[in-house]
Amino acid sequence: MLPRARPRLLAPLLALALVGTLTGCGLFDREAPRTPVAQPSAGVAGGAPQLEIPATVAAGQVSLIQRLGEDGPLRTLSVERNGAWQCVDCAGDGVTSRGTLAPELTERLQVLLANPLLVDETDQARRYRTTCIDALTSSLITSSGLITSQDCPGEERPPVAGEILLLLTQATPAEIKG
C-alpha cells in the first residue's frame, strides 16, 4: 500500500507514470507477489519525498491509477491474479476498500491480461503522451507495461486495455467523484 501523502506531492508521481518514462521494476516482488515494493525514495530538490511507481506487475496482476485533472484525488486499485482487489481512495474520500471479483470476472480479466495484443497497447509501443487538461487520466500497470488513456474528445482507448479498464471500473467502487 502506498503511504498517504498530500495530493500535491503525488502530482510528480502521476506525471511520471503518465508519460511512460518508467522502466523495469515491478509493483510486486516476483518472489512475494502480494507485497508492494513502492517505497518513498530519498528527498529531491526542496526536500519533498517522492514515491517510486513501477512500470509493470507480475503476470495476471493489474494496477490502475486514476486522477481527474491535475489536482484531483489519486485513486489506486490493485487486483491480484485470484481476483482479490484493494482500492485506495476509490471515491476521493480517503477510504481503502477491499473485495474480490466474481469468478467469471476474474476469468475474463485473466484472459484480457494474457492477450498478446496488450504489448502493442503500452505507452512505449504507442509513444503515448497525455494531451488533455482536466481530463480523467487512467493508467493501467500490467506485466506488458504501462498503458495510459484519457477521457478527452478524439482520443480512442486501446481496445484490450479499454476492456480491462471497463471491467475494473464496473466491478469495483471505481467512480471518482469530482
DALINHU-V756958 format. One line per field, one symbol per residue. ss: DSSP state (H for helix, E for strand, - for the rest). phi: phi as a letter, one per 40 degrees, with the letter a starting at -180 (. if undefined). psi: psi as a letter, one per 30 degrees, with the letter a starting at -180 (. if undefined). A space follows every 50 residues. Layout:
ss=???
phi=???
psi=???
This chain:
ss=------HHHHHHHHHHHH-------E-E-------E---E----HHH--- E----E-----EEEEEEE-----EEEEEE----EEEEE-------EEEEE --HHHHHHHHHHH--HHHHHH-HHHH---------EEEEEEE--EEEEEE --------HHHHHHHHHHHHH-------
phi=.cccbcdcccdcccdccccgccagcbcbcccbcbbcbcbccccbdggccb bcbccabcdgbabbbbacgcbcccbbbbbcdcgcbbbcfdbgbgcbbbab ccdcccccccccccccccccccdcccfcbcbbbgccbbbcbbcchcbbab cadgcccdccccccdcdccccbcccccc
psi=kklklkefffeeeeeeefghgklellekkefifgjkgklklllakfgkkl kkklflllkflkkkkkkjaeglkjkkkkklegfklkkkheggggkkllak lkeeeeeeeeeeffkffeeffleeefhkkkfkkglkkkjkjlffakjklk ilkfkkkkeeeeeeeeeeffflifkkk.
